[in-house]
Amino acid sequence: MIPKFFHRLCDDAAAFPPGNAPLDVAAAQHLEYRASSFADLVGPLVVPMDRVHELVLGARMEVALTAPAGPGSVEAGLRAADRTAGVTVVAVEVAVPDGTNIDALRNITQDIDIYVEIPRDSRRDDIFDAVDEFGYRAKFRTGGVTADEYPDERELAASIYEAAQREVHFKATAGLHHAARNTDPHNGFEQHGFLNVILAAQAAHSGARVGELEKILAIRDADVLAGLVAGIEGQRAFASFGTCSIREPLDDLVRLGLVPPQ
């Protein structure tokens, strides 16, 4: 039994780095998750838009499609998904490559959740303005395969604050392998914790400023974070995060007493 607060917290990005599971393996594993005792923790399977046609499913499956080529690729990707038996698209995650005309975002369908990845460069404010204007959601990159893909506490705090000020829902992607902020013992990367992000989002919606959010994102004591999260009343203030391993966050939630043993 997964507490309602954590429902659909983890989008299944098993096919993406660093997991890089073959798509057929990721899909089969996802169906197992959907039939498990922790099914409510799991959101859609995240699938590259140009590979959705490869899915061969034995049961209906919710997917979130990524569009790294930008908004111009979305229509064709959705048509491919429509032709793929068993696929129900619940979200599209759109990148904005350098040189993309912002107005191209305007024409994306709004029948499903649209997440636009906010670039970490001088285009940030303009893209945020467009996301706000068009009623989309934001996607923040919180890690990757190189150290420079991890925003520091200040940068992520500013993004979370901006989303709250604009009342824009957001998801995070990559790097949130564990509950608390930590240093990866294998590569030395500084990694954000998913409980830190949960708490920072809640605080931002309650009026906290960037400096306060930065301090929350810096907490490394998982037990302290768990105690604070356990005291939250109401709904979660951010949508979800993509993870190549559902088991890693699940194991941390169980260990910290936030989720019953599965």
C-alpha positions as CSV (number, residue, x, y, z in Angstrom):
1,M,0.0,0.0,0.0
2,I,1.5,3.3,-1.1
3,P,0.4,6.4,0.8
4,K,-1.6,8.7,-1.5
5,F,1.0,11.5,-1.1
6,F,3.5,9.4,-3.1
7,H,1.1,8.2,-5.8
8,R,2.8,8.4,-9.3
9,L,5.9,10.1,-7.8
10,C,8.3,8.0,-10.0
11,D,8.1,8.1,-13.8
12,D,9.7,4.9,-15.2
13,A,12.7,6.1,-17.3
14,A,14.4,2.7,-17.3
15,A,15.3,3.0,-21.0
16,F,17.4,6.2,-20.4
17,P,20.9,6.7,-19.0
18,P,22.4,5.5,-16.8
19,G,20.1,2.5,-16.8
20,N,19.8,2.2,-20.6
21,A,17.5,-0.9,-20.4
22,P,16.5,-2.2,-23.9
23,L,13.0,-0.9,-24.6
24,D,11.4,-4.3,-24.6
25,V,13.0,-5.1,-21.3
26,A,11.9,-1.8,-19.8
27,A,8.3,-2.3,-21.1
28,A,8.1,-5.8,-19.6
29,Q,9.5,-4.6,-16.3
30,H,7.0,-1.7,-16.3
31,L,4.1,-4.0,-16.7
32,E,5.4,-6.0,-13.7
33,Y,5.6,-2.8,-11.6
34,R,2.0,-2.0,-12.6
35,A,0.9,-5.3,-11.2
36,S,3.0,-5.1,-8.0
37,S,2.1,-3.9,-4.5
38,F,3.9,-0.6,-5.2
39,A,2.1,0.1,-8.4
40,D,0.6,3.4,-7.1
41,L,4.2,4.8,-6.8
42,V,4.8,4.4,-10.5
43,G,3.8,6.8,-13.2
44,P,4.1,6.2,-16.9
45,L,6.9,4.5,-18.8
46,V,9.0,7.3,-20.4
47,V,9.7,6.5,-24.1
48,P,11.7,8.3,-26.7
49,M,9.2,9.7,-29.3
50,D,11.1,8.2,-32.2
51,R,11.1,4.7,-30.7
52,V,7.5,4.4,-29.5
53,H,6.7,2.3,-32.6
54,E,9.1,-0.4,-31.3
55,L,6.8,-1.2,-28.4
56,V,5.0,-4.6,-28.6
57,L,2.7,-4.7,-25.6
58,G,0.7,-7.5,-24.1
59,A,-1.5,-5.0,-22.1
60,R,-2.4,-1.4,-22.3
61,M,0.3,0.9,-21.0
62,E,0.5,4.6,-20.1
63,V,3.6,6.3,-21.6
64,A,5.2,9.7,-21.5
65,L,6.9,10.6,-24.8
66,T,10.1,12.6,-24.9
67,A,10.7,15.0,-27.8
68,P,14.4,15.9,-27.8
69,A,14.2,17.3,-31.3
70,G,11.8,20.0,-30.2
71,P,8.1,20.9,-30.6
72,G,8.2,20.3,-34.4
73,S,8.5,16.6,-33.8
74,V,5.6,16.1,-31.5
75,E,2.8,15.7,-34.0
76,A,4.5,12.9,-35.9
77,G,5.4,11.2,-32.6
78,L,1.8,11.3,-31.4
79,R,0.7,9.8,-34.8
80,A,3.2,7.0,-34.3
81,A,1.9,6.4,-30.8
82,D,-1.7,6.2,-32.1
83,R,-0.6,3.4,-34.5
84,T,1.1,1.4,-31.7
85,A,-1.3,-1.1,-30.1
86,G,-1.7,-0.8,-26.4
87,V,-0.1,2.7,-26.0
88,T,-1.9,5.5,-24.1
89,V,0.0,8.7,-24.2
90,V,-0.5,10.7,-21.0
91,A,2.3,13.3,-21.3
92,V,4.8,14.7,-23.7
93,E,8.2,16.1,-22.6
94,V,9.5,18.6,-25.1
95,A,13.0,19.9,-25.3
96,V,13.7,23.3,-26.8
97,P,16.9,23.1,-28.8
98,D,18.9,26.2,-29.3
99,G,17.4,28.2,-32.3
100,T,13.9,27.0,-31.8
101,N,11.2,29.6,-32.4
102,I,9.3,29.9,-29.1
103,D,6.1,30.3,-31.0
104,A,6.5,26.7,-32.1
105,L,5.5,25.7,-28.6
106,R,2.1,27.3,-29.1
107,N,0.9,24.7,-31.5
108,I,1.4,21.6,-29.3
109,T,-1.8,19.8,-28.4
110,Q,-3.2,20.5,-24.9
111,D,-5.2,17.3,-24.7
112,I,-2.5,15.8,-22.5
113,D,0.1,17.1,-20.1
114,I,2.9,19.0,-21.9
115,Y,6.2,19.4,-20.1
116,V,8.7,21.8,-21.5
117,E,12.3,21.4,-20.4
118,I,13.5,24.7,-19.2
119,P,16.9,25.4,-20.7
120,R,19.8,26.3,-18.3
121,D,21.0,29.3,-20.4
122,S,20.0,32.8,-21.4
123,R,16.7,31.5,-22.9
124,R,15.4,30.4,-19.5
125,D,13.1,33.4,-18.8
126,D,11.6,33.5,-22.3
127,I,10.9,29.8,-22.3
128,F,9.4,30.0,-18.8
129,D,7.2,32.9,-20.0
130,A,5.9,30.7,-22.9
131,V,5.2,27.7,-20.6
132,D,3.3,30.0,-18.3
133,E,1.3,31.7,-21.1
134,F,0.4,28.4,-22.9
135,G,-0.6,26.6,-19.8
136,Y,2.1,23.9,-20.0
137,R,4.2,22.4,-17.3
138,A,7.9,22.8,-16.6
139,K,10.6,20.1,-16.6
140,F,13.8,20.7,-14.7
141,R,17.0,18.7,-15.3
142,T,18.4,17.6,-12.0
143,G,21.3,15.5,-13.2
144,G,22.7,13.4,-16.0
145,V,25.8,11.5,-17.0
146,T,28.2,14.3,-16.5
147,A,28.8,16.6,-13.5
148,D,27.8,19.8,-15.4
149,E,24.3,18.4,-15.9
150,Y,23.6,18.8,-12.2
151,P,22.4,22.2,-11.2
152,D,23.7,23.4,-7.8
153,E,21.3,24.1,-4.9
154,R,21.0,27.8,-5.8
155,E,20.1,27.2,-9.4
156,L,17.5,24.5,-8.7
157,A,16.1,26.6,-5.8
158,A,15.6,29.5,-8.2
159,S,13.8,27.3,-10.7
160,I,11.5,25.9,-8.0
161,Y,10.8,29.4,-6.7
162,E,10.0,30.6,-10.2
163,A,7.6,27.8,-10.9
164,A,5.7,28.5,-7.6
165,Q,5.5,32.2,-8.4
166,R,4.0,31.4,-11.8
167,E,1.8,28.6,-10.4
168,V,3.4,26.3,-13.0
169,H,3.5,22.6,-12.1
170,F,6.9,20.9,-12.7
171,K,8.6,17.5,-12.9
172,A,12.3,16.7,-12.4
173,T,14.4,14.4,-14.5
174,A,17.6,12.5,-13.9
175,G,19.9,12.4,-10.9
176,L,17.4,11.9,-8.1
177,H,18.6,8.5,-7.2
178,H,18.2,8.8,-3.4
179,A,16.0,10.5,-0.8
180,A,18.6,13.0,0.5
181,R,21.3,15.1,-1.1
182,N,24.4,13.1,-1.4
183,T,27.8,12.6,-3.1
184,D,27.8,9.7,-5.5
185,P,30.5,7.3,-4.2
186,H,31.3,6.1,-7.7
187,N,31.8,9.3,-9.6
188,G,31.9,12.0,-7.0
189,F,28.9,13.9,-8.4
190,E,26.8,16.0,-6.0
191,Q,23.3,14.7,-6.3
192,H,20.0,16.2,-5.3
193,G,17.6,14.2,-3.1
194,F,14.0,13.6,-4.1
195,L,12.8,14.4,-0.6
196,N,14.7,17.7,-0.7
197,V,12.9,18.5,-3.9
198,I,9.5,17.6,-2.4
199,L,10.1,19.8,0.6
200,A,11.4,22.7,-1.4
201,A,8.4,22.6,-3.7
202,Q,6.1,22.6,-0.7
203,A,8.0,25.5,0.9
204,A,7.9,27.5,-2.3
205,H,4.2,27.1,-2.5
206,S,4.0,28.4,1.0
207,G,5.9,31.5,0.2
208,A,9.5,30.6,0.9
209,R,12.2,32.6,-0.9
210,V,15.1,31.3,-2.9
211,G,17.6,31.3,0.0
212,E,15.3,29.2,2.2
213,L,14.8,26.7,-0.7
214,E,18.5,26.5,-1.2
215,K,19.0,25.5,2.5
216,I,16.3,22.8,2.1
217,L,18.0,21.4,-1.0
218,A,21.3,21.2,0.9
219,I,20.0,19.0,3.8
220,R,21.9,15.6,3.7
221,D,20.2,13.9,6.7
222,A,17.6,11.6,5.2
223,D,15.9,11.0,8.6
224,V,15.4,14.7,9.1
225,L,13.9,15.0,5.6
226,A,11.6,12.0,6.2
227,G,10.3,13.6,9.4
228,L,9.5,16.8,7.7
229,V,7.9,15.1,4.7
230,A,5.8,12.9,7.1
231,G,4.4,16.1,8.5
232,I,3.2,17.5,5.2
233,E,-0.6,17.9,5.0
234,G,-2.4,18.0,1.6
235,Q,-1.2,17.2,-1.9
236,R,2.4,17.0,-3.2
237,A,3.4,20.3,-4.8
238,F,5.4,18.9,-7.7
239,A,4.3,16.3,-10.2
240,S,7.0,13.6,-10.4
241,F,10.5,12.7,-11.3
242,G,11.9,10.5,-13.9
243,T,14.2,7.7,-12.7
244,C,15.9,4.8,-14.4
245,S,15.4,2.7,-11.3
246,I,12.1,2.5,-9.5
247,R,13.6,0.3,-6.8
248,E,16.1,2.9,-5.6
249,P,13.6,5.5,-4.5
250,L,11.2,2.8,-3.3
251,D,13.9,1.2,-1.1
252,D,14.7,4.6,0.4
253,L,11.1,5.4,1.1
254,V,10.7,2.0,2.9
255,R,13.9,2.4,4.8
256,L,12.8,5.8,6.1
257,G,9.4,4.5,7.2
258,L,7.4,6.7,4.7
259,V,6.2,3.6,2.8
260,P,5.3,0.2,4.2
261,P,7.6,-2.7,3.3
262,Q,6.7,-4.1,-0.1
